[in-house]
Amino acid sequence: MDLPPELTSTERVVLVLMRLLAGSTPTTREVAEFTGLTPHGARKLLLRLCRVVPLTQVEGCWQLVEWK
């Protein structure tokens, strides 16, 4: 999917979250490539996201934590 370069940070977060909800387990670099961010920017996005979404990193891949 080609993303427009003018995406807001909110739009990037939603796109990453949609992929995670679909079962994707991306690395930080993959999130950076998908969103057009630097690896540092992608990591900041993911760390902020995990403040409100049960998200963790396992062996370099980000994944949602199963809610019970």
MINUMAR-247983 format. One line per field, with one value per atom (N, C-alpha, C, O): atom name; residue in three letters; residue number from 1; y, z, x; chain. Coordinates in nm, 2 decimals. Atoms other than C-alpha are relative to their C-alpha. Layout:
# MINUMAR-247983
at: [CA, ...]
aa: [Ala, ...]
i: [NUM, ...]
north: [Y, ...]
up: [Z, ...]
east: [X, ...]
ch: [A, ...]
END
This chain:
# MINUMAR-247983
at: [N, CA, C, O, N, CA, C, O, N, CA, C, O, N, CA, C, O, N, CA, C, O, N, CA, C, O, N, CA, C, O, N, CA, C, O, N, CA, C, O, N, CA, C, O, N, CA, C, O, N, CA, C, O, N, CA, C, O, N, CA, C, O, N, CA, C, O, N, CA, C, O, N, CA, C, O, N, CA, C, O, N, CA, C, O, N, CA, C, O, N, CA, C, O, N, CA, C, O, N, CA, C, O, N, CA, C, O, N, CA, C, O, N, CA, C, O, N, CA, C, O, N, CA, C, O, N, CA, C, O, N, CA, C, O, N, CA, C, O, N, CA, C, O, N, CA, C, O, N, CA, C, O, N, CA, C, O, N, CA, C, O, N, CA, C, O, N, CA, C, O, N, CA, C, O, N, CA, C, O, N, CA, C, O, N, CA, C, O, N, CA, C, O, N, CA, C, O, N, CA, C, O, N, CA, C, O, N, CA, C, O, N, CA, C, O, N, CA, C, O, N, CA, C, O, N, CA, C, O, N, CA, C, O, N, CA, C, O, N, CA, C, O, N, CA, C, O, N, CA, C, O, N, CA, C, O, N, CA, C, O, N, CA, C, O, N, CA, C, O, N, CA, C, O, N, CA, C, O, N, CA, C, O, N, CA, C, O, N, CA, C, O, N, CA, C, O, N, CA, C, O, N, CA, C, O]
aa: [Met, Met, Met, Met, Asp, Asp, Asp, Asp, Leu, Leu, Leu, Leu, Pro, Pro, Pro, Pro, Pro, Pro, Pro, Pro, Glu, Glu, Glu, Glu, Leu, Leu, Leu, Leu, Thr, Thr, Thr, Thr, Ser, Ser, Ser, Ser, Thr, Thr, Thr, Thr, Glu, Glu, Glu, Glu, Arg, Arg, Arg, Arg, Val, Val, Val, Val, Val, Val, Val, Val, Leu, Leu, Leu, Leu, Val, Val, Val, Val, Leu, Leu, Leu, Leu, Met, Met, Met, Met, Arg, Arg, Arg, Arg, Leu, Leu, Leu, Leu, Leu, Leu, Leu, Leu, Ala, Ala, Ala, Ala, Gly, Gly, Gly, Gly, Ser, Ser, Ser, Ser, Thr, Thr, Thr, Thr, Pro, Pro, Pro, Pro, Thr, Thr, Thr, Thr, Thr, Thr, Thr, Thr, Arg, Arg, Arg, Arg, Glu, Glu, Glu, Glu, Val, Val, Val, Val, Ala, Ala, Ala, Ala, Glu, Glu, Glu, Glu, Phe, Phe, Phe, Phe, Thr, Thr, Thr, Thr, Gly, Gly, Gly, Gly, Leu, Leu, Leu, Leu, Thr, Thr, Thr, Thr, Pro, Pro, Pro, Pro, His, His, His, His, Gly, Gly, Gly, Gly, Ala, Ala, Ala, Ala, Arg, Arg, Arg, Arg, Lys, Lys, Lys, Lys, Leu, Leu, Leu, Leu, Leu, Leu, Leu, Leu, Leu, Leu, Leu, Leu, Arg, Arg, Arg, Arg, Leu, Leu, Leu, Leu, Cys, Cys, Cys, Cys, Arg, Arg, Arg, Arg, Val, Val, Val, Val, Val, Val, Val, Val, Pro, Pro, Pro, Pro, Leu, Leu, Leu, Leu, Thr, Thr, Thr, Thr, Gln, Gln, Gln, Gln, Val, Val, Val, Val, Glu, Glu, Glu, Glu, Gly, Gly, Gly, Gly, Cys, Cys, Cys, Cys, Trp, Trp, Trp, Trp, Gln, Gln, Gln, Gln, Leu, Leu, Leu, Leu, Val, Val, Val, Val, Glu, Glu, Glu, Glu, Trp, Trp, Trp, Trp, Lys, Lys, Lys, Lys]
i: [1, 1, 1, 1, 2, 2, 2, 2, 3, 3, 3, 3, 4, 4, 4, 4, 5, 5, 5, 5, 6, 6, 6, 6, 7, 7, 7, 7, 8, 8, 8, 8, 9, 9, 9, 9, 10, 10, 10, 10, 11, 11, 11, 11, 12, 12, 12, 12, 13, 13, 13, 13, 14, 14, 14, 14, 15, 15, 15, 15, 16, 16, 16, 16, 17, 17, 17, 17, 18, 18, 18, 18, 19, 19, 19, 19, 20, 20, 20, 20, 21, 21, 21, 21, 22, 22, 22, 22, 23, 23, 23, 23, 24, 24, 24, 24, 25, 25, 25, 25, 26, 26, 26, 26, 27, 27, 27, 27, 28, 28, 28, 28, 29, 29, 29, 29, 30, 30, 30, 30, 31, 31, 31, 31, 32, 32, 32, 32, 33, 33, 33, 33, 34, 34, 34, 34, 35, 35, 35, 35, 36, 36, 36, 36, 37, 37, 37, 37, 38, 38, 38, 38, 39, 39, 39, 39, 40, 40, 40, 40, 41, 41, 41, 41, 42, 42, 42, 42, 43, 43, 43, 43, 44, 44, 44, 44, 45, 45, 45, 45, 46, 46, 46, 46, 47, 47, 47, 47, 48, 48, 48, 48, 49, 49, 49, 49, 50, 50, 50, 50, 51, 51, 51, 51, 52, 52, 52, 52, 53, 53, 53, 53, 54, 54, 54, 54, 55, 55, 55, 55, 56, 56, 56, 56, 57, 57, 57, 57, 58, 58, 58, 58, 59, 59, 59, 59, 60, 60, 60, 60, 61, 61, 61, 61, 62, 62, 62, 62, 63, 63, 63, 63, 64, 64, 64, 64, 65, 65, 65, 65, 66, 66, 66, 66, 67, 67, 67, 67, 68, 68, 68, 68]
north: [-0.12, 0.00, 0.12, 0.14, -0.12, 0.33, 0.11, 0.14, -0.10, 0.59, 0.14, 0.17, -0.14, 0.96, 0.06, 0.03, -0.05, 1.15, 0.10, 0.13, -0.10, 1.40, -0.06, 0.01, 0.06, 1.15, 0.07, 0.10, -0.06, 1.29, -0.12, -0.23, 0.10, 1.11, -0.09, -0.21, 0.08, 1.00, -0.10, -0.22, 0.10, 0.84, -0.11, -0.23, 0.10, 0.66, -0.10, -0.22, 0.09, 0.52, -0.09, -0.21, 0.08, 0.40, -0.11, -0.22, 0.10, 0.22, -0.11, -0.23, 0.10, 0.05, -0.09, -0.21, 0.07, -0.05, -0.10, -0.21, 0.09, -0.19, -0.12, -0.24, 0.11, -0.41, -0.10, -0.22, 0.08, -0.53, -0.08, -0.20, 0.07, -0.61, -0.11, -0.21, 0.10, -0.81, -0.12, -0.21, 0.11, -1.03, 0.02, -0.07, -0.03, -0.87, 0.01, 0.06, -0.01, -0.89, 0.07, 0.00, -0.06, -0.63, 0.04, 0.05, -0.06, -0.52, 0.15, 0.20, -0.15, -0.16, 0.05, 0.15, -0.04, -0.14, -0.01, 0.08, 0.02, -0.28, 0.11, 0.16, -0.11, -0.02, 0.13, 0.21, -0.12, 0.25, 0.01, 0.11, 0.00, 0.14, 0.02, 0.09, -0.01, 0.11, 0.14, 0.19, -0.13, 0.45, 0.12, 0.23, -0.10, 0.64, 0.08, 0.19, -0.06, 0.72, -0.06, -0.15, 0.06, 0.67, -0.11, -0.12, 0.11, 0.36, 0.06, 0.01, -0.06, 0.60, 0.05, 0.04, -0.05, 0.77, -0.12, -0.10, 0.11, 0.43, -0.06, -0.10, 0.06, 0.31, 0.10, 0.05, -0.09, 0.63, -0.02, -0.02, 0.02, 0.57, -0.12, -0.12, 0.13, 0.21, 0.01, -0.04, -0.02, 0.31, 0.08, 0.05, -0.08, 0.57, -0.08, -0.07, 0.08, 0.33, -0.11, -0.13, 0.10, 0.07, 0.05, -0.02, -0.06, 0.32, -0.02, -0.02, 0.01, 0.27, -0.13, -0.16, 0.13, -0.06, -0.11, -0.09, 0.10, -0.39, -0.06, -0.15, 0.03, -0.42, -0.03, 0.04, 0.03, -0.58, -0.04, -0.06, 0.04, -0.67, -0.13, -0.14, 0.13, -1.03, -0.04, -0.05, 0.04, -1.13, 0.10, 0.06, -0.10, -0.80, 0.03, 0.12, -0.02, -0.82, 0.05, 0.00, -0.06, -0.61, -0.08, -0.13, 0.08, -0.79, 0.05, 0.10, -0.03, -0.73, -0.11, -0.23, 0.10, -0.90, -0.04, 0.04, 0.05, -1.12, 0.05, 0.03, -0.05, -0.97, -0.12, -0.20, 0.11, -1.21, 0.06, -0.01]
up: [0.00, 0.00, 0.00, 0.09, 0.00, -0.10, 0.08, 0.06, -0.09, 0.17, -0.05, -0.09, 0.03, 0.10, 0.10, 0.22, -0.09, 0.24, 0.11, 0.21, -0.10, 0.43, 0.11, 0.17, -0.11, 0.68, 0.13, 0.15, -0.14, 1.03, 0.09, 0.05, -0.10, 1.33, 0.04, 0.06, -0.04, 1.43, -0.11, -0.08, 0.11, 1.08, 0.00, -0.03, 0.00, 1.11, 0.11, 0.09, -0.11, 1.45, -0.03, 0.00, 0.04, 1.32, -0.10, -0.08, 0.10, 1.03, 0.06, 0.03, -0.07, 1.25, 0.09, 0.09, -0.09, 1.50, -0.08, -0.04, 0.08, 1.22, -0.05, -0.05, 0.04, 1.10, 0.12, 0.11, -0.12, 1.46, 0.03, 0.06, -0.02, 1.50, -0.10, -0.07, 0.10, 1.18, 0.02, -0.06, -0.03, 1.34, -0.05, -0.03, 0.04, 1.20, 0.12, 0.22, -0.10, 1.41, -0.05, -0.07, 0.07, 1.26, 0.09, 0.21, -0.07, 1.36, 0.00, -0.08, 0.01, 1.43, -0.14, -0.18, 0.13, 1.10, -0.11, -0.19, 0.09, 0.92, 0.02, -0.08, -0.03, 1.09, -0.06, -0.12, 0.05, 0.99, -0.16, -0.21, 0.15, 0.62, -0.04, -0.14, 0.03, 0.62, 0.02, -0.06, -0.04, 0.78, -0.06, -0.06, 0.06, 0.61, 0.11, 0.09, -0.11, 0.95, 0.00, -0.06, -0.03, 1.06, 0.10, 0.16, -0.10, 1.28, 0.14, 0.22, -0.13, 1.58, 0.01, 0.12, 0.00, 1.49, 0.01, 0.09, -0.01, 1.45, 0.14, 0.19, -0.14, 1.79, 0.09, 0.18, -0.08, 1.95, -0.02, 0.08, 0.03, 1.78, 0.08, 0.14, -0.06, 1.91, 0.15, 0.22, -0.14, 2.26, 0.06, 0.16, -0.04, 2.28, -0.01, 0.07, 0.02, 2.14, 0.12, 0.16, -0.11, 2.41, 0.14, 0.23, -0.12, 2.68, 0.02, 0.13, 0.00, 2.59, -0.06, -0.05, 0.06, 2.40, 0.05, 0.06, -0.06, 2.54, -0.12, -0.19, 0.11, 2.30, 0.07, 0.16, -0.06, 2.37, -0.12, -0.23, 0.10, 2.18, 0.04, 0.15, -0.02, 2.16, -0.11, -0.22, 0.10, 1.99, -0.12, -0.23, 0.10, 1.80, -0.08, -0.16, 0.07, 1.68, 0.10, 0.21, -0.08, 1.81, -0.02, -0.13, 0.00, 1.90, 0.11, 0.21, -0.10, 2.08, 0.11, 0.08, -0.11, 2.42, 0.01, 0.00, -0.01, 2.45, 0.13, 0.24, -0.12, 2.68, 0.04, -0.04, -0.06, 2.91, 0.08, 0.14]
east: [0.08, 0.00, 0.09, 0.17, -0.08, 0.15, -0.08, -0.20, 0.06, 0.08, 0.03, 0.15, -0.03, 0.05, 0.10, 0.10, -0.10, 0.35, -0.05, 0.02, 0.05, 0.13, -0.08, -0.16, 0.07, -0.01, 0.03, 0.15, -0.03, -0.05, 0.05, 0.04, -0.04, 0.09, -0.11, -0.10, 0.12, -0.26, -0.03, -0.07, 0.03, -0.32, 0.11, 0.07, -0.10, 0.01, -0.02, -0.01, 0.03, -0.08, -0.11, -0.11, 0.12, -0.42, 0.04, 0.00, -0.04, -0.26, 0.09, 0.07, -0.08, 0.00, -0.09, -0.08, 0.09, -0.27, -0.09, -0.12, 0.08, -0.49, 0.08, 0.02, -0.09, -0.20, 0.02, 0.01, -0.02, -0.14, -0.13, -0.12, 0.13, -0.51, -0.03, -0.10, 0.02, -0.50, 0.10, 0.10, -0.09, -0.23, 0.15, 0.23, -0.14, 0.09, 0.09, 0.04, -0.10, 0.40, 0.13, 0.23, -0.11, 0.63, 0.12, 0.10, -0.12, 0.98, -0.01, -0.10, 0.00, 1.05, 0.04, -0.02, -0.05, 1.23, -0.12, -0.14, 0.11, 0.92, -0.11, -0.17, 0.09, 0.70, 0.05, -0.02, -0.06, 0.94, -0.02, -0.05, 0.02, 0.93, -0.14, -0.17, 0.15, 0.55, -0.05, -0.13, 0.06, 0.49, 0.08, 0.03, -0.08, 0.77, 0.08, 0.13, -0.07, 0.93, 0.14, 0.17, -0.13, 1.29, -0.02, -0.12, 0.02, 1.35, -0.02, -0.09, 0.02, 1.38, -0.14, -0.20, 0.14, 1.05, -0.10, -0.20, 0.09, 0.88, 0.00, -0.10, -0.01, 1.01, -0.07, -0.14, 0.07, 0.88, -0.15, -0.23, 0.14, 0.54, -0.05, -0.15, 0.04, 0.53, 0.00, -0.09, -0.01, 0.64, -0.12, -0.17, 0.11, 0.37, -0.13, -0.22, 0.12, 0.11, -0.01, -0.12, 0.01, 0.20, -0.04, -0.06, 0.05, 0.11, -0.15, -0.20, 0.14, -0.26, -0.06, -0.18, 0.04, -0.27, 0.09, 0.21, -0.08, -0.15, 0.09, 0.06, -0.09, 0.15, 0.14, 0.18, -0.13, 0.49, 0.09, 0.04, -0.09, 0.80, 0.06, 0.12, -0.05, 0.91, 0.10, 0.06, -0.10, 1.23, 0.01, 0.02, -0.01, 1.24, -0.13, -0.13, 0.12, 0.88, -0.11, -0.12, 0.11, 0.59, -0.13, -0.16, 0.13, 0.26, -0.09, -0.05, 0.10, -0.06, 0.00, 0.02, 0.01, -0.09, -0.14, -0.23, 0.13, -0.39, -0.07, -0.02, 0.08, -0.66, -0.08, -0.13, 0.08, -0.84, -0.11, -0.19]
ch: [A, A, A, A, A, A, A, A, A, A, A, A, A, A, A, A, A, A, A, A, A, A, A, A, A, A, A, A, A, A, A, A, A, A, A, A, A, A, A, A, A, A, A, A, A, A, A, A, A, A, A, A, A, A, A, A, A, A, A, A, A, A, A, A, A, A, A, A, A, A, A, A, A, A, A, A, A, A, A, A, A, A, A, A, A, A, A, A, A, A, A, A, A, A, A, A, A, A, A, A, A, A, A, A, A, A, A, A, A, A, A, A, A, A, A, A, A, A, A, A, A, A, A, A, A, A, A, A, A, A, A, A, A, A, A, A, A, A, A, A, A, A, A, A, A, A, A, A, A, A, A, A, A, A, A, A, A, A, A, A, A, A, A, A, A, A, A, A, A, A, A, A, A, A, A, A, A, A, A, A, A, A, A, A, A, A, A, A, A, A, A, A, A, A, A, A, A, A, A, A, A, A, A, A, A, A, A, A, A, A, A, A, A, A, A, A, A, A, A, A, A, A, A, A, A, A, A, A, A, A, A, A, A, A, A, A, A, A, A, A, A, A, A, A, A, A, A, A, A, A, A, A, A, A, A, A, A, A, A, A, A, A, A, A, A, A, A, A, A, A, A, A]
END
